[in-house]
């Protein structure tokens, strides 16, 4: 490729590289605008921290692209700047992926968008026509993408090993995929170089042929002038015979000059008799180059005549041309075919005139015959190309046009298809003969059309947009205009080339489809049964209001089948059984015209409750329609009836024994319940007493007093978090369990108070997103464990207290802090680990686990999945 590149002129290569640079800059602006819109939407949804982090990198990306745009505006594109732009592109993407992992989502670094977005840069940089730059981009892309992944992987390998699609093996395959795309782009760049070189060769060859033809024509004209000069000299010789010596000298010189010129002609000159065979009296040596025969074959006693070489289809045409020129005493000039000695057909151009005596009778014919086969071949190829272009234009759906970039869009060319679109003939628009194109653009669209085209012309880019025109019959017609400006060497716009397509039917279909969709959506939304739609790719596109009302989930909660099955059927064994039945039903439906037998399932609602439903599902062309009928009340009634029947039968068999046993059981249960209630109330009292501890309140008020003097905004936030802590304690003190998301919201407020109070000496790292976890814990347990860590350990800025929270594979919430025991133990309030153990014993069979190593204190509390039953 390097040899091929060296053959391309540097100025042409430089222009192609600048075009590639403009393309990359425009792509970045579009990408920045898209990201800005997405980040604003993300910010409005409440993801403030992640959005602010992304805006920082977007700002860096914005400023770097401003710099690159300014450099291109100055047409400054050195090689180091190309490598710098590639480094910035990949560095921002890779570090942002890693930052997303650190802030909110470990799976961000393996997002599928990265696999498709990075190759987009490969394609963009392919057109920068720099192989070294493209290879460098591929290398740093793979390096940055894998560094971001494995840096995240070593921070939490358990998360990535839990899913095959996030594992290192999957990452390797993704990297190979990106590398393959990169290699394809290198091949594509080689093809671009070959295309440029081929176009250059074709242009040079055409220029060479045109130059040769022009030179030959000039030679022939000059030779003809010399022949005419010789005639004049001959006439002067006859008129001034007395000046024989002088005229003889001039004639000799003229003949020598003519002989020299004739010897240098591309064709051959001749003098022949005006008979049927055009018997040659003189033929120059170049006749062998044209016909393949030596000159003596025509001038000596031979049976070969020049007339016998003329193609049989052209002989009459040649005779008529020469005879007419002789009769009218004019010069003849025409082209015809002869048969070469080797049998090939040769196109020749013949120009000459008759030589007459004093009486006006023809005596000789003088002329020049030139081989124009190359010119004819070029003309035939041009005609074939023109015919091909005309056929393509005539077969296009739209009308092809060329117009000026002026107020009227003055038309220079329109294909005949314009009549089908506008009702006007193409000739009506040429040079605004009967009407200009701007006259038929809808008044409400004309300014938008002008502004859009002006922007595209100024930015040197193609355009494609839709607008309305007024048909000759008065109807409104929607059209799509696609094209691009044509510029001269100075960069001034010369023409606008484009194609105009009638899209009225498409627009009408879109309106009809939109109306039908809205009507169908209203029917589904107001339906009294729960309905959901999913596509063949596994995405859930829509759930109606009754679905959300019945189960609590919106389409955002269950965006695809994977999330749907995990949340609706949280029990793994039950879920695997349902998925197996579902897949078998789908296969049967494909063989039975999409019909799926109704089936009964137990679905878990968003609030943790369970409902018995009958699911009716239909397999459509590219989607799934599911309707759910709640039969929970019916099931409860059946269960109650069955239970009542069994109890009645049992009572009938042994009524007295049952009464005695039940009385004993109720007495024991009542005693146990009173004991548990007492312990629970005591635990709640101790927790409440701890939270309203005057020491905690006194320290918090001291911090607040200091903040009011230093930073009023931070003091306001501190007051808000403090009130949030006490409000949470008072609102949830009587609850046995509380949702993990609610408890974490309280914990974050409490951590904020701790962070302000101890000024970067205590760090709490929360390694999970509670919004994605549907589980419960006992109220205030997390706060008690963090408070114990703060109370029983010493810390400073050099040796801070570090507390980590994460969920292990056994569904335990781990709270781990480094050990830095105080020199003297603080007095205990009585609310501690035993209190937490007792409170969990009232709710679940799983017990909290507390361990101490040489360096860490580990607390593990179980997550409760079901809020409505005592035991999971």
N, C-alpha and C positions, 0 to 999 in steps of 0.2 A: 504493500500500500504506500510505503514511503517513496518508491520510485514513481508511482502514479501521481502522488501528491506533488512531487517536484516538477512534473510535466505541466501542472496547472499553473497559470500565471498567478503571481502573488497578489496582484490587485483583486483578481476574481476570488481567490481563496479568502482574502481579507474581508471582502464584502459578504461572503457566505458566513464567515465566523461572526461578523457583526449582526447579521440577521438572526443567527442562533442566540446571540447574547440578548437581542431585543426580545426574542421569544421567551427566554428564561425570566427576564425582568417582568414582562407582562404577566407570565404565569404566577410569579410571586405576588404581584399586586392582587390578582384575582384570588389567590389562596389566602392572603392576609385579610381581604374583605370578607371572604367566607368564614374564616375563623373568628373574626370580630363579631359577626352576626350570631354564630353559634355560642360564643362566650357570653354575649348579652342575654341570650336565651337561658344559658346555664346559670348565670348570675341571678336572673329573675326567678329561677326554680330553687334558689337557696344555697347553691354550692359556691359560697363566697370565697373561701380560702383557695380552693382549686382554681377558681376563675382568676383571682388576683395573681396567683403564681403563673398561670398561663399568659396573663396580660403582660407580665414582665418580659417573658421570652418573646411574645408577639411584638413588644416595643423594640427589643433588640433587633428582631428580624426586620421590623419596619425601618429602623434607622440604617441598617446595613443595606437594604434595598434602595433607600434614598441615595446612599453613596454610590451604589452600582448604577442607578439610573442617571445620576449626574455625570458619571464617567462616560456612559454611552452617549449622553447628550453632547459631550465634547468629542465623541468618536474615539475615546481612549479605551483600548481593550488589550493591554499587554498580557502576556501569558501568566504572570504571577497573580494578576487580578482574577483570572478565570479560576485558578486553583484556590484562591482565597474565597471566591463566591461558592465554590463546591464545598469547601470546608465549613463555611457558615451554614449552608443549607443542612448538611448532615449533622453538624454539632447541635444546632437548635432543636432538630427533631429528636436526636438521641437523648440529649440532656433533659428535654421536656418529658420524654417517656419515662426516664428515670425519676424525675421530680414528681410525676403523677403517681408513681409507685410509692414514693415516700409519703405523699400527702393522703392518698385515699384508696388506691386500687392496685393490688399487686398484679392483677391481670392486665393492667394498662400496657405494660411493655411488650406483651405478646398479642396485642390487639391485631385483628386481621387487617385493619386499615393501614398498618405499617407495611404489611407485605405488598399491598397494592399501591401505596403512596410512594414508597421509595423507588420502585420501577418507573413511576411517572417521571421522576427526575432523570433516570437513565435515558428515557426517550427524549426529554427536553435537551439534555446535554449532547445527545447524538448529533443534533443539528448544529452544534457549535463547531463541527468539523475539526476536532482536535482529539486524536486517538489517545494521546498520553493523558489528557484531561479526563476522558471517559473512563480509562482504566483506573486512574486515581480515585474518581468518584465511586466506582464499584468497590474498590478496596476499602475506602473509609466508611462507606455505607455499611458493609458487612462488619467492619470493626466496631463502628459506633452502635449498630443495632445489637450485636452480641455483647458488647461491654455493658450496655444498659440492661440487657436481660440477665447476664450472669452476676452483675453487681446486685441486682434485685434477688436473684436466686439464692445467693449465699446469705442474704439477710433472713430469708424465710424459705428454706428448701422444702419444708413440709407442705406448704401451700402449692408449690409448683409440681411436686411429685404426686399430689392427690389427683390431678387431672392429666390424662395422656396428652391432651391438646396443649398443655402448658409445660410439659416436661422438657428436659434438655434434648431428648431424642427428637421431639417435634420441632424444637428450635433449630436443630441441625438441618432437618428437612426444609424448614422455611428459609434458612440461609442458602441452601443449595438452590432452592427455587429462585431466590433473588439473584444468585450468581448466574443461573441459566438465562434469566431475562437480560442480565448485563452482557453476557456473551452474544446473545441475539442482537442487542443494540450495537455491539462492536461490528458484527456482520452487517447490520443495516448501515452503519457509518461507512464501511467499505463500499457498499452499494451506492451510497451518495457520491463518493469519490469517483467511482466508475461512471456514474450517470453524468457528472460534471465534465469528466474527460471526454466522454462520447459526444456530448453536446458541443464541446469545444472543437473536436475533430470535424464534426459535421459542418459547423460554421466556417472553419478554415477551408474545408474542401469546397464548399459552395462559393466562398469568396475567390478561391483559386480558379475555379471553372469560369466564374463571371469575368475575372481578370483576363484569362486566356482568350475568351470569346471577344472581349472588348479589344484586346491587342490585335487579334487577327482581323477584326473588322477595320481597325485603324490602318493596319498594313494594306488591306485590300483597297481601301479608299486612297491611300497614298500611292499605291501601285497604279490605280486607275488614273490618278492625276498625272503620274509620270507617262503613262501611255498616251493620254491626251496631249501632253507636252510633246511627245515624240511625233504625233500627227501634225501638230502645229509646225514643228521643225521641218518635217517632210514637205509640207505645203510651202514653207518659206524657201526650202531648197529648190522646189520647182519654179517658184516665182522669181527667185534671185540666183539663177544659174551661174551668173558671172562671179558670184561670191562663193564659188565652189569650194575653195580650199578652207575658207573660214567655216562654211556650213558643214563641210566634211568632218572637220575637227570637232565641231559641236555635236554633230551626229554621232561620231565615234564615242565621244565622252558620254553622250546621252545613252547610247547603247550599252556602254560599259556600266553606267550607273543603273540602268534598267536590269542588266544581267545580274549585277550585284544584289539589287533589291529582290529580283525574282528568286535568286538563290536563297534568300533569307525568308521568303514567304512560307507560311504554314501549308498553303495550298499550291496548286500549279497553274501557270498561265499557258495560254495556247493561242494559235491562229489557225483557223480552219476554213475550208470552202463552204459556201452556203448550199451544199447538196444534201441529199437525204441521209447520207451516212456521216456528214460533218467530217469529211476527210481532213486529217490533221496535216498542216504544213509546218507547224512548230509546236512542240510540247516541252515544257521545262522538266528538269530532272525530278522535281517533287511529285510527279505523276505516280511514281512507284510507291511513294508513301500513302497515296490516296487509293490507288486502284490495285497495286501489287504488280503492275507490268512496267517494264522499262520503257523509256520514251521511244526508242527505235521500233518497238512493236506497233506503234501507231503511225509513224512517219515513213518507214521503209515499205517496200513492196510486201504487204502482208494482208491476210484475210481478216485481221482483227480491226474492227472499227470501234470508236468510242460509243457510237449509237448502240452497238450490240451489248454494252455493259449496263445500259440503263434498264431499270426494273420494268418488266412488261406492263405493270399497272400504271407506270408513270410516263411511258414513252410518248403517248399522245399529248399529255399535259405539257411536256417539255417542247414538243414541236409547236404547239399552239402558242406558248409563251414567246419562243424565239421568232416565229413567223410574224406574230403581231408586232413585236418590237421592230422587226425589219421593215414592215409595211409603214408603221408610224414613224420610223427613223428615231426611235427612242431607245434608251438603255433598258436592258432586261435584268431582272433581279428576282430569283426564286430558289426554292429548295426542292430536291427530289432524291430518289434512291438509286444506287447503282449496286452491281454485284461485284464484290472484290474477288481477286484471283483465288483466294482460299474458300470462296463460297459464301462468305458473310455478307449481310446487307449493310451498306454504308450510306448514311445520309450526307449529302453534299449541298453546298450553297454555291450557285453559279451567278456571276454578275459580268456583264459585258455589253457590247453594242456592235452594230454592223459598220463596215468600212465601205464607202461608196466612191465611185469615180466621178468625173466632172459632170457626167450626164445624169447622175443620181442613181446609177445602177449599183446593186450590191456586188462587191468583189470578194470581201473577206468578213469573217466574224472573229473578233478578238474578245478574250474574256479570262476570267480567273475562277477556278473551281477549288473550293475549300471543304475539308472534312469537318462536318458539324455534328458528328454522331454523339459526342459527349453533351453538346448543348441540347440536342433533341432528347437524349435520355433524361437530362435534368428537367426539361419541359414536361416530358411525359410523367416523371415522378411528381412534379408539381401539380399537374392536372389530376393525377390519382389522389394526391393528398387533399386537393381542393374538393374533389368528388366525395372523399371520405368525410371531410369536415361537413359538407353540405348534407350528406346522408345522416350523420350524427345529429346535426341541428334539426333536420326535419323529423327525426324520430324522438326527439326530446319532448317531454310532456309540456314544458314551459316554452316561452319565447325568448330567444337569445337576442341581446341588444348591445350596442355600443353608443354612448352618448357623451356629450361634453359636460364638464362640471360647472354649469352656469345656472342662472335663476330658473330657466325654462327646461333644463335637462335636454338641451337640443340633441335630437336623435340623429346619428350618422348611419346606423344600421339596425334593422329589426327583422327577425325571421317571420315567416308567414303565420306562425302560430299566434301572433298578437291579435289577429282578427277574431279567433275563437274566444279570446279573453276579453277584448275591449269592444268588438264590433267595428273597429276601424281597421283599414288596410295598413300594411307596413309603410307604403308610400305616403300615407297621410301624415306620418310623423317625421319623415326625413326632412331635416333642416326646418322643422316646424311649418311644413308646407301648408297643411290644412288645420292642424291642431298640434299643440305641444303636449308632452306627457304630463307636465305639471298641471295642465288644465283639467285633466280627468281625475287627479288625485282628490280624494274627499277633503272638503275644506277643513274639517276637524283634524285631519292627519297631515296636512301639507307641511306645517312648521316642524312637526316631529320628524318627518322624513328628511327634511333639509338638515336639521340639527344632527341627526344620527349619521347621515352620510358625511357631513362636514367633520365630525369627530373622527370617523374612520379614515378620511383622507389625511387629516392632520397627524393621526397616529400611525399612518402607513399600515393599515390592517384591512382585511376583508370584512364584509358585512353580510348579515342575513337577518331580515326582520319582516314583520307582517303589517299591512295597512290596507285601507279600502280605496277603491277607485269607482268612478261612475261610468257604467257601461253606456254605449251609444243609445240603447233603448231606455236608459234612465234607471236601471236596476243597480243596486249596490253589489259590488264584487270584491271579495276578500282575496288578496294576492300575497305571495311571499316573494320578496326580492332578495336574491343572493348574488354577490359579485365582489369585485375588488377594483381599486383604482389602478391606473396605468401611469407611470411616471417617466419623464425623460431623464437624460443623464444628469441634469442639474437638480433633479428631485422635484420638478414641478409636475403637477398632475396634468395629464394630457387627455385621457378618456376615463370613463367609467364603464367597465365591461361586466355584464351580469346576465341573469336569467330570471324571467318573471313567470311565476307559476300560479294558476288559479287554485285556491284552497277553499273556495266557498263551500263546497260539499263537506269538506273536513270540518269547517267551522260550524256548519249546521249540525253535523253529527255530534260534535263536542257539546253543543248546547242541548241537543236532545238527550245525550247520555247523562249530562249533568242533571237535567230535570228528572230523568228516570232514577238516577242514583239518590237524589234528594227525596223523591217520593218513597222509594224503597227504604231509605234510612229512617224516615219518619214512621213508617209502618213498623219497622223492627224496634225502634226506640220506644214506641208506645205499646209494644206487645206485652201482654200480661205474663209471659213465660220468659225464662232466662235463655238468651241466645248468644252464641259466639261464632266467629268466623276465623278460620286459619287457612293459610296458603300451603301449597305443596312443598315449599321449602322449610316448613316448620315454624313460621312466624304467625302469631295471633294478631290479626289486623283489627278486630273490633269485638267488643262485648257491649250489650245494651244495658240500660239503666236497671232493669230487673235483675240481670246477672250480678251487677255490683251490689244491689240492695239485698239479694239473697245470700251471696257468698262474701261480700265485702271487697272483692278484688276489682281493680280497674285494668284496662288494657296495658297500662304502664307497669302494673305489678307483675303481670304474666305475659311478657312480650313474645315468648316462644313456647313450644311444646315442652322443652326441657324444664323451664321455670314453672310452667303450668303443672307438670306431673310432680315436681318436687314439693310445691306448696300445697297443692290439692291433696296429694297422697304422701304425707311426710314419712310414714312408715316404709322403710326400704323394701321389706319382703312383700308387703301389700302392693307397693308401687310397681315392683318388678312383675308381679302377677298381672296387674292391670295393663301394663305396657305390653306384655306378651299377648294378652287377650285382644288388645286393641290392634296390634300388628296383624294378628291372624284375621281379625274382622276386616281390616283394610284389604288384605289379599283376596278374601272371599268377595268383597264388594266390587273389586276390579273385574271379577268374573261374573258378577250378578248385576250389572248396570248400575253400580253405585249404591245399592241398598245394603244397609247394615242393620242387623237385628238389634232391637232395643236391649239394653243391659242395665242391671241395677248395681250401683256403686255407693260407697260411703265417702263423701267429700268433706275435707277439712276447710272451714271458713277462715277468713283472715284473722278473726278474733279467737281462733282456736276451737270453736264449737264444730261439731260434726253433723252432717245432714245426710239422710238417706235420699237418694235421687234415682230416677230412671232417666237414662240418657238416650236420646234419639239422634242418630248421626246419619248424615247423607254425604256421600263422596261426589262432589261436583267435578267439572272439567279440571280446574286447577286450584280447588280450595275444598275446605271441609266446613259443613254447616252442622252445628250441634245445638240441640234444644234440651233443656233440663227441667224435669218435673219433680218438685220437692214432695216426697212422700214420708217425711220424717214424722209428722203427726200421726199418719196412718200406721207407721211402724211402731211408734210408741203405744198407740192404742192396741195394736196386735200383741205387743209384748206385755202390756198391762193385763190384757184379757187372758193371755196364756198363763201369765204368772198367777193371776187370781184363780184361774181354774185349777192349777197345780196346788196352790195353797188350800183351796177348798177341799180337794181330794185328800190332802194330807191331814187336814183338820178332821175330816170325817173318819179317818182311820184311827187316829190317836189324839183326840182332842184334849184329854186331861194331861197326858204326858207333854204335849206341845205347850200347853199353858204354863206348866211348871218350868219347863226348859226356857221358854221365852221370858218368863218373869226373872229367872236367874240371870239370863243374858242381858236383859235390859238394865237390871240393877248393876251388874258389873260394868256394862258399857257406860251407864250414867256416871258411875264413880270415876271411871277412866277419863270420860269427857270433861268432868269437872276439874280433874287434876290437870289435864292438858290445857284447858281454858285458863286456869290459874297461872300455869307456867307461861302461857302465851301473853297474858295480860301483864305479868311481871316483866317479861322480856320487852314488851312495848313500852312499859313505864321506864325501864332502865335506859332504853334507847332514847326516849324523849328527854329524860333527865340529862343524858349526856349531851344532847344537842342544845339544850338551853343552859348548858353549863356556863356560869357567870365568867369563868376564866376564858373560855372560847369567845364569848361575847365581848369581854373586856379587851382582849387582844385585837379582835376585829375592829372595834371602835377606835382603838389607838391607831391602827393602820389607816383607818378612814380619816381620822383627824389630820394625820400627816399628809395624806394625799390631797385633801382639800386645799392645803396651803401650796402644794407643789404642782399638781395637775388636776384641775377640776373635772376634765373629761374622764380621766381614769377613775377619779373618785365617784363619778356618777355611775360608771360601769361596775365599780366595786360594790356600791350600794345596791344596785340592781341584782347582782349575783348573791349578795348576802340575804336580801329579802327572798330571793328564789329558793335558797337553801332552807330557810325557816318555813316558808310556805309549803315546800315539799314535805318537810318533817311533819307539819301539822295535818296536811291533807292525807298522808299515807301511813300515819302511825297505827291505825287500826286494821290495816290490810295484812293478810297473811303472806301474799306474794304480790309482785309488781312486775310489769313488763320490763325486759332488759333495756329497751330503748328509752323508757321513762326514767329508769334508775341511772342510765348513763348520762342523760341530759342533766339530772341533778348532780351527778359526780363531776361533770365538766364545770359546773358552776362552783362546786366546792374546790376543785383543783385550781380554778382561777384565783380564789381567795388565798389558797396556800401559796401559789406562785407569787402573788403580790406581797404576801406577808413575809416570805423568806427570800425574795429577790434573787432568783436564778440559783438557788441552793437545792431545790427539790425539783426533779424532773419526772413527770408521769407520761409514759409512752403507751398509748392505746393502740394495739395492733390489730384491730378489727373494726368493721363498720356495723354498728348495732342495728342499723336500719334494715340490713339484709338478714338478720337473725330473729326468728320468731321464737322467743323463749322468755322464761320468767325467773326471777330470783327473789329472795326475801328482802324486804325494804331495809335500806341503810347498812347492809352488810359490807358493801364495797367501801363505803365511807369509813366504817369502823376499822377495816383492815388498813386503809391508808393512814388514818389517824394514829393507829398503833405504831405503824412504821415511822411516822414523824416523831411520835412521843418517845420511842425507845431507842432511837439512833441519833448520833451526832452527825453534823454535816456542815460544809462550808462551800465557798465557790470553787476552791481547788479540789475538794473531795465531796461533790454533791451526792445527795441521796437519789438513787435511781430506782424507779418503780415501773415495772412492765406488766401490762395486762394483755392476755391473749387467750384464745379458746383452743384446747387441744383436741385430738381426735376422739377422746372418750367423752366429749361434750362437757368438760369441766372448764370453768372460767378460772384461769391462773392469775394470781397476784403475787409477783416476786419482787423483793427488794434486796439490795446489797446490805450486808451487815456491817454496821459501824457503831457498835454498842456504846451507850453513854457510860461514863465512869461511875455514875451513881444512878440507881434505878429510881424512876419516878413512881409515885404512888398510883395504884390502879383504881379506876372508878367502879370496877365490878362488871363492866360491860366488855366482854372480850370473846375469846374463841369458844368458851363453853356456852356462852349465850347464843352464838351463831349455830353451834351444833344442836342445841335444844330446839331452836326455831325451825331448823331443817327437819328434825325428827318428827315434827308435827305435820310435815307436808310430803315427805318422800322417804323411801327406803335407802336412797343414796346418802352417804354421810360426807360432810366436808373433810378435807385432808389438810393437815398442817405439818410441815416438815422444816427442819433447820439443818443446813449444811455448814461447812466451815466459812463459806463466803456469802450465803444467801438464806433468806427466810422465804419459804414457799407456802402459799395458801391456795387451796383448790376448792372451789364451791361448785356444786352441781347445778347445771341449768335445767329448769323444769319446763318440759314441753307442753304439758296439758294444764291449763289453768282451772279446769272444772272438776278434776278428780284429785284425790289425796295423793295417790301414787301413780307414777308414770307407767 
